[in-house]
Amino acid sequence: MTGDTIWRWNRTRSSSLGLLLAAISVAAAAECSDRLNSLKVALVSDQSDWSEFDTSGRKLAQESGKLHGPELSIALHCADWDFLALASQLDGSRMYDGQTSTGVTIISNSAVRQRQGYLQASFNLADSWRLGGRLSSNTIWRELASTGGAAGYPELYYWTTISLGTQWETVLGRNRFKLAAWFGKPVMSTMELTLPGRDHATLKLGSMNQTEFAAGWRTPIGPSWYLEVDVQYRRTAIGQGEDAVITRGGMPVAVAHQPQTLLVDVPVAVRIGYDF
């Protein structure tokens, strides 16, 4: 699939999932006597680290930098159920310390855009505990800048993940505190790249595991309004992908694969929320 095809497919999938969430929410609301809706807007700052390794575990490349951007979410609470839809887009750059395909060390930077959206449903097991499921869509645009010794090129990563998680929450005075943990596996993943002087190529990613831990604090700031701050630690481990033939003008010229990759994100979100 081309980047445009993935974008259209992702938009269609997101629309379908949005309709499904709306249907579930309407069905829940129809039987709900204590319904509570919440709308949140946030600014997010993410410490983003990206590492690549060869089959022996030797580090091939290291990137580190800050990503920033907005986040929007809407939630529905009904009886023992909570539903949440969230979307965010973060942009920024990371310093790149790696090497070329011939082993020459290079220092550069990569421009990054990271888009995430998910639908989440959770059930209250007890006064302080919830158990939930999440379907998330992740898209990363990454473009390595050219240097004097190497030409840069763009990459596009996409994966969809199903996660299970649990959350603990307590109220102290006017404040709420929560802890959460999520564990996910992908249902599909792919990447695209255009190497310098080569044709556009699609590569399959290796096996993936995603782990997320979060801590949050919430306090009221007015009638129906509240301030919320949370920090997350999200670790995405990607195994080495399958070999793919790289072509030039339709003729095979090389073989490439995505090496073992580790993504570590530590986003801090400051949210303003309104209950209605």
Secondary structure, DSSP 8 states (H G I E B T S, - for coil): --HHHHHHHHHHHHHHHHHHHHHHHHHHHHT-SS-EEEEEEEEEEEEEEEEEE-TTS-EEEEEEEEEEEEEEEEEEEETTEEEEEEEEEEEEEEEEEEE-TTS-EEEEEEEEEEEEEEEEEEEESSSSEEEEEEEEEEEEEEEE--BTTB--EEEEEEEEEEEEEEEEEEEETTEEEEEEEEEEEEEEEEEEEE-TTS-EEEE----EEEEEEEEEEEEEEETTEEEEEEEEEEEEEE-----EEEEETTEEEEEE---EEEEEEEEEEEEEEEE-
